[in-house]
């Protein structure tokens, strides 16, 4: 099994044991087709609490946990660079291709 397969299995187990997830409804963790941005993972679950604010808290807690454990599986989360990221690279003097000599 790959680290990605292990990660998916972990997420299923985590969600199956989460006290705020409705275990009588669909619970799905799957890979979507690879894209230029990486390999998306879809998480499809229902909360036990139907209040909107509670749902948002549950969702946030789940994603906080996922972001915290992802490196344990040798995986990284990808996020498109923002203007701030580009600005920091430019101000650091370590632009793309720096240190390379042309032939």
ChimeraX attribute file (.defattr): number of C-alpha atoms within 10 A of each C-alpha:
attribute: neighborCount
match mode: 1-to-1
recipient: residues
	/A:1	6
	/A:2	8
	/A:3	12
	/A:4	16
	/A:5	13
	/A:6	12
	/A:7	20
	/A:8	19
	/A:9	14
	/A:10	16
	/A:11	20
	/A:12	17
	/A:13	11
	/A:14	14
	/A:15	21
	/A:16	15
	/A:17	11
	/A:18	14
	/A:19	12
	/A:20	16
	/A:21	19
	/A:22	16
	/A:23	16
	/A:24	8
	/A:25	12
	/A:26	9
	/A:27	15
	/A:28	14
	/A:29	17
	/A:30	15
	/A:31	13
	/A:32	11
	/A:33	9
	/A:34	10
	/A:35	8
	/A:36	5
	/A:37	9
	/A:38	13
	/A:39	14
	/A:40	14
	/A:41	14
	/A:42	12
	/A:43	15
	/A:44	12
	/A:45	17
	/A:46	18
	/A:47	18
	/A:48	16
	/A:49	13
	/A:50	9
	/A:51	9
	/A:52	9
	/A:53	10
	/A:54	14
	/A:55	17
	/A:56	12
	/A:57	10
	/A:58	19
	/A:59	17
	/A:60	12
	/A:61	12
	/A:62	16
	/A:63	11
	/A:64	11
	/A:65	13
	/A:66	16
	/A:67	12
	/A:68	10
	/A:69	16
	/A:70	14
	/A:71	11
	/A:72	10
	/A:73	14
	/A:74	10
	/A:75	12
	/A:76	12
	/A:77	11
	/A:78	10
	/A:79	8
	/A:80	7
	/A:81	8
	/A:82	9
	/A:83	8
	/A:84	9
	/A:85	10
	/A:86	12
	/A:87	10
	/A:88	13
	/A:89	12
	/A:90	12
	/A:91	9
	/A:92	9
	/A:93	9
	/A:94	11
	/A:95	12
	/A:96	9
	/A:97	7
	/A:98	8
	/A:99	8
	/A:100	7
	/A:101	6
	/A:102	4
	/A:103	3
